[in-house]
Amino acid sequence: MERKATPRMALLALLPAALMLNLAGAASAGTFAPPVTASGPSPYAGCTLGSAPGAVNYVNAEVEPWVAVNPTNTKNIVGVWQQDRWSDGGSHGLVAGYSTNGGKTWNETTQPFSACAPGGLSHYDRASDPWVSFGPDGTAYSVSISFNGVGPDNAVAAATSSDGGKTWGRLSLLKEDLSSQFFNDKESVTADPVIAGTAYAVWDRLVSPNGNPQADVHAAAFSGPALFAKTTDGGRTWSAATTIVQTANRQQTIGNQIVVDPRTGTLYDFFDLILGSGPNGLGQLHGLNVAFVKSADGGATWSTPQIIAELDSVGVTDPNTGATIRTGDDIPEPAIDPATGQLYVVWQDARFTGFAYDQVAISTSSDGGATWSAPARVNTPTGQPAFTPSVRVSSAGTVGVTYYDFRNLAAGNTSSLPTDYWFTSAPAGGASFGNETHLYGPFDMLTAPNAEGFFVGDYEGLASAGSQFVSMSVRANDGNTANRTDAVATTIAP
């Protein structure tokens, strides 16, 4: 979410050097290449656009990465991230990092989603919510939310790369709103894994009849339906945006993300379905809910929403000081096993701790979403929050999950917030996690940009590469206020 006060926030306010081994001592840890810094000095450091009253820009701060692996050449990896994060939403622009040697070294290039970028959208001075996905022919698709530091104009934009992420073209606007009544948010793009040239974009569009959603925190009438657009010609053109999840007054979707079953072509769109107000008690169909819809005809028609489970996050704070940590607390992350079609979704949830603090939950379906397993904890319990999970399935059926936690925070430490990044896996079916690998840390979360809380991203990137996984995430550089964060990448062999 990129505006400091939006209808979603109003609704939520109503709701209460060598391969290394796992440092936690699990019986069978994965191995991984030492994390490599993928981001470099900001290409937008000289840009003076995008300012707003009271806003702070964190030059050289990268946040919120996503990552994809080229199926035609798995040595080619592309990650995208926000560059130079603003305190009140978005960044100077989006950047793509690309590797041609399996992540050993990285180069970066600008993406044309804001006026700070050469050849970028001249009407928009900020960009946010980066995403990237590869098609079976090696075409990379990327999308952005582009908007202005001052004023209501905002859009969902898309671009493609045919050279492994080095250059980006075919810039398109999938949806543009020039009225304070609407704000597009949290878009993603998924390339069809079988049909070359086809990709699907989804996002939520906040609708407020009472004026600018940035200012109208207490609006009682708003909604946030899910919108969908599709390309079948490699991003040259996109279909008109259509609504695939209707929402009533004081209801919305967020975090829409499509996974595709390559065996059948079925599309599954997962999201957080926010319904009404009141406490989010177990068994109640209000509050935050992990949900999905599906389409068997390439997105022409969609099922009605099915709720998988309540999303019982209590948010994340510094356990010793209470300072707010902005995390992916309302963003479910899905994955599919391409060989079997088994579905997985992970999210933050406090049900395992008596609603004291968040952990990582998972649910799975082996029958196309007709039934789902009861939510189970993924992370190793440490007595501290675990948050911002990502999930993917390897070609061997292994289910991999990454997440942050605060297990190395000592009682009484109020001067720093040690944070670690972890990978855990389970065999096909996802019934038994615990194969935990320490990827890096601790780093001090209090060095990260402060954007409605200390912030490294509402999501982090994880992709499969054959039987292995590629992770791209953000790590803070302790105490370095000139370069607060970097995007780092590693390849993991479970």
C-alpha positions in Angstrom: 0.0 0.0 0.0 1.5 3.3 -1.1 -0.5 6.2 0.2 -0.2 7.2 3.8 -3.9 7.2 4.5 -6.1 5.1 2.1 -9.4 3.4 2.3 -7.6 0.1 3.1 -5.9 1.8 6.1 -9.3 3.2 7.2 -10.7 -0.3 7.2 -7.8 -1.9 8.9 -8.0 0.8 11.6 -11.4 -0.7 12.3 -10.0 -4.1 12.8 -8.4 -4.8 16.0 32.5 -17.6 1.1 32.1 -21.4 0.9 28.7 -23.1 1.0 27.4 -22.5 4.5 25.3 -24.7 6.7 22.3 -23.9 8.8 23.3 -22.0 11.9 20.3 -23.1 13.8 21.4 -26.7 14.0 18.6 -28.4 12.2 19.2 -32.1 11.4 19.3 -31.6 7.6 20.0 -28.1 6.5 20.2 -26.9 2.9 23.3 -25.4 1.3 23.6 -22.1 -0.4 25.9 -19.7 -2.1 27.0 -16.8 0.1 24.6 -13.9 -0.5 25.7 -11.5 -3.3 24.8 -7.8 -3.3 22.8 -7.3 -6.4 22.1 -3.6 -6.1 24.6 -0.8 -6.6 24.7 3.0 -6.3 21.3 4.6 -7.1 20.9 5.6 -10.8 18.3 8.1 -9.6 20.5 9.9 -7.0 20.4 13.1 -8.9 16.6 13.1 -9.4 14.8 15.9 -7.6 11.3 14.9 -8.6 8.6 13.4 -6.4 8.9 15.5 -3.2 5.9 16.1 -1.0 5.4 18.1 2.2 7.0 16.2 5.1 8.3 13.4 2.9 11.8 12.0 3.4 13.7 10.3 0.5 16.2 7.6 1.4 18.7 7.8 -1.5 20.4 4.5 -2.2 17.8 2.6 -0.2 16.4 -0.5 -2.0 13.3 -2.2 -0.8 10.7 -4.8 -1.8 12.4 -7.0 -4.4 10.9 -9.7 -6.7 12.9 -12.2 -8.7 12.4 -14.5 -11.7 14.6 -17.1 -13.5 14.7 -17.4 -17.3 13.4 -20.9 -18.2 15.4 -20.8 -21.5 18.6 -20.1 -19.6 18.5 -20.7 -15.8 21.8 -18.8 -15.4 19.8 -15.7 -16.4 18.2 -14.2 -13.3 16.3 -10.9 -13.1 15.4 -9.1 -9.9 13.4 -5.8 -9.6 13.2 -3.5 -6.6 12.2 0.0 -5.5 15.1 2.5 -5.6 15.4 5.5 -3.2 12.3 4.8 -1.1 10.1 7.7 0.0 8.8 7.7 3.6 5.2 8.3 2.5 5.1 5.8 -0.4 6.9 4.7 -3.5 10.4 5.5 -4.7 12.2 7.5 -7.3 11.8 4.6 -9.6 12.2 0.9 -10.2 15.4 -0.8 -11.0 16.1 -4.2 -12.6 19.2 -6.2 -11.6 20.2 -9.0 -14.0 22.7 -11.8 -13.8 23.9 -14.0 -16.6 26.0 -16.4 -14.5 23.5 -17.8 -12.0 23.7 -14.9 -9.6 27.5 -14.8 -9.0 27.6 -11.2 -10.4 25.0 -8.6 -11.1 24.4 -5.6 -13.3 21.5 -3.2 -13.0 19.4 -0.9 -15.3 16.6 1.5 -14.9 13.0 0.6 -15.7 10.8 3.2 -17.5 8.1 3.5 -14.8 8.8 7.1 -13.5 10.1 10.4 -14.7 13.4 9.8 -12.9 14.2 7.1 -15.4 15.5 7.8 -18.9 12.6 7.4 -21.3 10.2 6.8 -18.4 6.6 7.9 -17.7 7.0 11.6 -17.7 3.7 12.2 -16.0 4.6 10.2 -12.8 7.4 11.0 -10.4 7.2 7.9 -8.2 7.0 4.2 -8.7 6.3 1.2 -6.5 5.4 -2.5 -6.1 7.9 -4.0 -8.5 7.2 -7.4 -10.1 8.8 -9.6 -12.8 7.9 -12.9 -14.5 9.5 -14.8 -17.3 7.6 -16.5 -20.1 8.6 -19.8 -21.8 10.3 -17.9 -24.6 12.5 -15.9 -22.3 10.5 -12.7 -22.4 10.5 -10.9 -19.1 7.3 -9.0 -18.0 7.5 -6.3 -15.4 4.8 -4.0 -13.8 4.7 -1.0 -11.6 2.3 1.3 -9.7 3.3 4.7 -10.9 1.9 7.9 -9.2 2.9 11.4 -8.0 4.2 12.7 -4.7 1.5 15.4 -4.9 -1.8 14.9 -6.7 -4.2 12.0 -7.3 -2.9 10.7 -10.7 -1.9 7.1 -10.7 -1.5 4.1 -13.0 -0.6 0.5 -13.5 2.2 0.2 -16.1 3.9 -2.7 -17.8 7.1 -3.2 -19.8 9.0 -6.2 -21.2 12.6 -7.3 -21.8 13.7 -9.6 -24.5 17.4 -9.6 -23.6 17.4 -11.0 -20.1 16.6 -7.8 -18.2 19.3 -5.6 -19.8 16.8 -3.3 -21.5 13.1 -2.7 -21.1 10.5 -1.5 -23.7 6.9 -2.0 -24.9 5.8 0.4 -22.1 2.1 0.3 -21.6 -0.5 1.7 -19.3 -2.9 -1.0 -18.1 -5.0 1.3 -16.1 -4.8 5.1 -15.5 -6.9 7.1 -13.0 -6.6 10.9 -12.9 -9.2 11.4 -10.2 -8.9 11.4 -6.4 -11.7 8.8 -6.3 -9.4 6.0 -7.4 -6.1 4.5 -6.4 -4.6 1.4 -8.0 -2.4 -0.7 -5.7 -0.4 -3.9 -5.2 -0.2 -5.2 -8.8 1.6 -8.3 -10.0 2.3 -10.0 -13.3 2.5 -13.7 -14.1 3.7 -15.0 -17.5 1.9 -18.1 -18.7 4.4 -20.9 -18.3 3.3 -22.7 -21.5 1.9 -20.1 -23.9 4.6 -17.8 -25.2 3.6 -14.2 -25.4 0.8 -14.5 -22.8 0.9 -12.8 -19.4 -1.6 -11.9 -16.8 -1.7 -8.8 -14.5 -3.9 -8.3 -11.4 -4.2 -5.6 -8.8 -6.8 -3.9 -6.5 -8.4 -0.6 -7.3 -9.5 1.4 -4.3 -12.7 3.3 -4.9 -13.8 6.1 -2.6 -16.9 8.2 -3.4 -16.0 10.6 -0.6 -12.9 12.2 -2.2 -9.2 11.7 -2.2 -8.4 8.4 -0.4 -5.1 9.8 0.7 -6.9 12.3 2.9 -10.2 10.6 3.7 -9.0 8.3 6.4 -12.5 7.8 7.9 -14.4 7.2 4.7 -17.3 4.9 5.4 -18.0 4.1 1.8 -15.3 2.6 -0.3 -14.3 -0.7 -1.9 -11.4 -2.4 -3.5 -12.3 -4.8 -6.4 -9.6 -6.9 -8.1 -8.8 -6.0 -11.7 -7.3 -8.1 -14.5 -5.5 -7.4 -17.8 -3.9 -9.8 -20.2 -1.5 -9.7 -23.1 -1.2 -12.4 -25.8 1.3 -10.7 -28.0 4.3 -10.4 -25.7 3.3 -7.1 -24.1 2.8 -5.1 -27.3 -0.9 -4.7 -26.4 -3.0 -5.5 -23.3 -6.7 -6.1 -22.9 -8.8 -3.5 -21.2 -8.8 -3.9 -17.5 -11.8 -5.9 -16.2 -13.1 -6.6 -12.7 -12.7 -10.2 -11.6 -13.5 -9.9 -7.9 -16.4 -7.5 -7.0 -16.4 -6.0 -3.6 -19.2 -4.4 -1.7 -19.1 -1.3 0.6 -16.2 -1.5 3.1 -14.7 -4.6 1.4 -11.6 -4.9 -0.7 -8.9 -7.2 -2.0 -5.2 -6.7 -1.7 -2.1 -8.6 -2.7 -3.6 -10.2 -5.8 -1.2 -12.7 -7.4 -1.8 -15.3 -10.1 -0.3 -18.8 -10.4 -0.9 -21.0 -13.4 -1.3 -24.7 -13.6 0.8 -25.6 -16.7 -1.0 -29.0 -17.1 -4.5 -27.5 -17.4 -4.1 -23.8 -18.0 -6.2 -22.9 -14.9 -5.4 -19.5 -13.4 -5.6 -19.1 -9.7 -5.7 -15.5 -8.3 -4.8 -15.4 -4.6 -5.4 -12.3 -2.4 -6.3 -11.0 1.0 -10.1 -10.5 1.1 -11.0 -7.8 3.7 -14.6 -8.0 4.7 -16.4 -5.4 6.9 -15.2 -4.5 10.3 -15.0 -5.9 13.8 -12.7 -8.3 15.6 -11.1 -11.1 13.5 -12.2 -14.0 15.6 -11.7 -17.6 14.4 -14.7 -18.9 12.4 -15.9 -15.5 11.4 -16.2 -14.4 7.8 -15.1 -10.8 8.4 -11.7 -9.2 8.9 -8.8 -10.4 6.8 -9.1 -13.6 4.9 -6.8 -15.6 2.6 -8.9 -16.2 -0.5 -8.7 -17.0 -4.2 -10.7 -17.2 -7.4 -9.9 -19.3 -10.5 -10.5 -19.3 -14.2 -10.5 -22.2 -16.6 -10.7 -20.1 -19.8 -7.7 -17.9 -19.7 -9.3 -15.2 -17.5 -12.5 -14.7 -19.5 -14.6 -15.8 -16.6 -13.8 -16.4 -12.9 -15.3 -18.3 -9.9 -16.7 -16.6 -6.9 -14.2 -16.0 -4.1 -13.4 -19.0 -1.8 -11.9 -18.3 1.6 -9.1 -20.6 2.6 -8.5 -19.3 6.1 -8.6 -16.2 8.2 -5.5 -14.1 8.0 -4.9 -13.6 11.8 -1.9 -11.3 11.7 -1.4 -8.9 14.7 1.3 -7.0 12.8 5.0 -6.7 13.8 6.6 -4.4 16.3 10.1 -4.3 18.0 9.5 -6.6 20.9 11.5 -4.4 23.2 10.4 -0.9 22.2 7.1 -1.3 20.4 8.4 0.5 17.3 6.4 -0.4 14.2 8.0 -2.7 11.7 6.2 -2.6 8.3 6.0 -6.2 7.0 3.9 -8.3 4.6 1.3 -8.8 7.3 -1.7 -8.6 4.9 -0.1 -10.1 1.8 -0.6 -13.9 1.2 2.0 -15.5 -1.1 1.0 -18.5 -3.3 2.8 -21.2 -5.3 2.0 -24.2 -7.4 3.7 -27.5 -8.0 4.0 -27.5 -11.8 4.1 -31.3 -12.0 1.1 -32.1 -9.9 -0.9 -28.8 -9.6 -0.8 -28.9 -5.8 -1.4 -25.4 -4.5 0.3 -23.7 -1.5 -0.2 -20.4 0.2 1.8 -18.8 3.1 1.0 -15.8 5.2 1.7 -14.1 8.6 -0.6 -15.4 11.4 -0.7 -15.1 15.2 -3.0 -18.1 15.9 0.0 -20.3 16.9 1.0 -17.9 19.7 -2.4 -17.0 21.2 -2.4 -13.9 19.1 0.7 -12.6 20.8 2.9 -12.2 17.7 3.1 -13.3 14.1 4.5 -16.6 12.8 4.4 -18.1 9.2 1.4 -20.2 8.3 0.8 -22.4 5.3 -2.2 -24.2 3.8 -2.2 -26.5 0.8 -4.7 -28.0 -1.6 -4.3 -31.1 -3.8 -7.7 -30.9 -5.5 -7.6 -27.6 -7.4 -8.6 -25.5 -4.4 -11.8 -27.5 -3.5 -10.4 -28.3 -0.1 -7.5 -26.9 2.0 -5.5 -28.2 4.8 -5.7 -26.5 8.2 -3.2 -23.7 8.7 0.2 -25.1 10.0 3.2 -23.3 11.3 6.2 -23.2 8.9 8.9 -21.4 10.8 10.9 -22.8 13.8 9.3 -21.3 16.9 11.7 -19.0 18.8 9.5 -16.9 21.0 9.8 -14.0 18.6 7.9 -12.8 15.5 8.6 -14.4 12.1 7.3 -12.4 9.1 7.2 -11.6 5.3 7.2 -15.2 4.0 7.6 -16.2 0.3 7.0 -19.7 -1.1 7.9 -21.6 -4.3 8.0 -25.2 -5.4 11.0 -26.8 -7.1 11.0 -29.2 -10.1 11.5 -32.0 -7.5 8.3 -31.0 -5.7 10.2 -29.5 -2.7 8.4 -26.7 -1.0 10.7 -23.8 -0.1 9.8 -20.8 2.2 11.8 -17.8 3.2 11.1 -15.4 6.0 12.6 -12.9 8.5 12.7 -13.3 12.3 14.0 -11.6 15.5 15.4 -14.7 17.3 18.7 -13.0 18.0 17.2 -10.0 19.8 18.3 -10.0 23.4 16.1 -8.9 26.2 16.7 -5.3 27.1 18.3 -4.4 23.8 16.6 -1.1 22.7 19.4 0.3 20.6 19.2 -2.1 17.7 16.9 -4.8 16.2 18.9 -7.8 15.1 17.0 -9.5 12.2 17.8 -12.7 10.4 16.7 -14.2 7.1 15.9 -17.9 6.8 15.0 -20.6 4.3 13.1 -23.8 5.2 11.8 -26.6 3.1 9.6 -29.6 3.1 9.1 -32.6 0.7 6.3 -32.6 -1.8 3.0 -32.0 0.0 4.5 -29.6 2.5 3.6 -31.7 5.5 6.9 -31.5 7.4 9.0 -28.3 7.6 12.1 -27.9 9.7 14.8 -28.1 7.2 16.0 -24.7 8.2 18.9 -22.8 6.7 20.2 -19.4 7.9 20.8 -17.3 4.8 22.2 -14.2 6.5 22.1 -11.9 9.5 21.7 -10.6 12.0 21.4 -7.1 10.6 19.9 -4.1 12.3 16.3 -3.5 11.1 16.4 0.0 12.6 18.8 1.1 9.8 16.1 0.4 7.2 14.0 3.3 5.8 11.1 4.3 7.9 7.9 4.2 5.8 5.0 3.7 8.1 7.4 1.6 10.1 10.9 0.3 9.5 10.6 -1.2 6.0 12.4 -3.7 3.8 9.4 -4.6 1.8 5.8 -5.9 1.8 7.2 -8.9 0.0 10.6 -10.5 -0.9 11.5 -12.6 -3.9 11.8 -16.3 -4.2 11.9 -18.3 -7.5 12.6 -21.9 -8.4 15.5 -22.9 -10.7 15.2 -26.6 -11.4 15.6 -28.4 -8.2 17.1 -25.3 -6.5 15.8 -21.9 -5.4 16.8 -18.4 -6.0 16.2 -15.8 -3.2 16.3 -12.1 -3.5 15.7 -10.0 -0.4 16.7 -6.8 1.3 19.3 -6.5 4.0 20.0 -3.4 6.0 23.6 -2.1 6.2 23.9 -1.5 10.0 24.2 2.2 10.8 25.0 3.3 7.2 22.6 6.1 6.7 24.1 6.9 3.2 23.3 3.4 2.0 20.6 2.0 4.4 19.7 -1.2 2.5 20.8 -3.4 -0.4 19.1 -6.2 -2.5 21.0 -9.4 -2.0 20.6 -12.7 -3.9 21.5 -16.3 -3.2 20.9 -19.8 -4.7 19.8 -22.5 -2.3 20.0 -26.3 -2.7 17.6 -27.8 -0.2 
